């Protein structure tokens, strides 16, 4: 599931704290409302995101990581850091000569 389009971005945004739908949409440039809604539902069904209804006027719905979702973010962090370091890599072998 994490390899599906936009899922990584949604999980990354959720890792920054509880958010409303509109905040996710603002944080994830290019994602459609339909696709964001679908990904949030999938992550909720998988037990990675909780959906909380805050009784207020108007009613607010917050999405936040579950403990399993936070564990996923913690596990993916080294991969994201590796990817960031590699973003400037232009090719060529970095292996020592034999």
N, C-alpha and C positions, 0 to 999 in steps of 0.2 A: 504494500500500500504506500509506503513512503516514497517509492519511485514514481508514483503517479504525478502527473503535471500539477504544479502548484502546491502539492501537499507539504513539501519541504519548506516552502515560504510561509505557509500557514502555521506550521509547527514552530518555525523560527520566531514568528511574530508572537505566538502564544507564549513562548519562552521569556518574553519581556514583561509578562504580567497579564492579569485579567483585562479583557478588552470587549468592547461592544462591536457589533457587526460592522458599523460604519468606520470604526477605528482600524479594523483589519483591512477593510477596503482601501482606506487611505494609506496604509503602510505597505500594501502589496500592489504596486503599480502594474496595471494591465489585466488584473483578474476581474472577471465579470461577476455580477451579483449572483447569478445562477450557479456558477462554478464554485464560488466561495461558500455559498450555502450548502452545496453538495459535499464539499470537502469537510466542512465543519460537522455535518451529519455523519459522515463516514468515520471521522476521528472520534466522535462521541460514541458511535456504535462499537468502535474498537477499544473503548475505554481509555483513550489518550487525552480526551478533552471533556470537561464537565460543562454543562449548560446550566446556568443559575438564573432564575427569574428574581429580580429585585423589585419588591412591591413599592412602587412609587408612581407618581403621575407625571409623565406617562410611564408605563411599565418599562423597565430596562432589563435587557437580557445580556448577561456577561458570559463569556467563554474563557475558560482557564485550563491550564494543564492539570491532569491528575498526577499522582505520584509516578505512575507508569509513563506518562507523557514526559514528565521531567527527567526520568531515567533515560528516555530515548534522546532527549536534547543533550543530556550529559554525555551519552555515548557517541553522539554525532559531532560534538564539539571538536574533538581532535581531527576528524575528517575535514570539517570546515576550515580549521586552521591550516591544515596541510594544503587544502585547495587554494586558500588565500596566498600562501607562500609560493605556490606553483604558478599563480596567475601571471607573474612576470617572466616565467620560463619560456625561452624562445626555441627550444629544440637542441639537438645535439646530444651526444652521449656524455653522461656525467660519471660513467663507470670508469674505474681505474684501468689503465692499459695493461694488457696481459703480457 
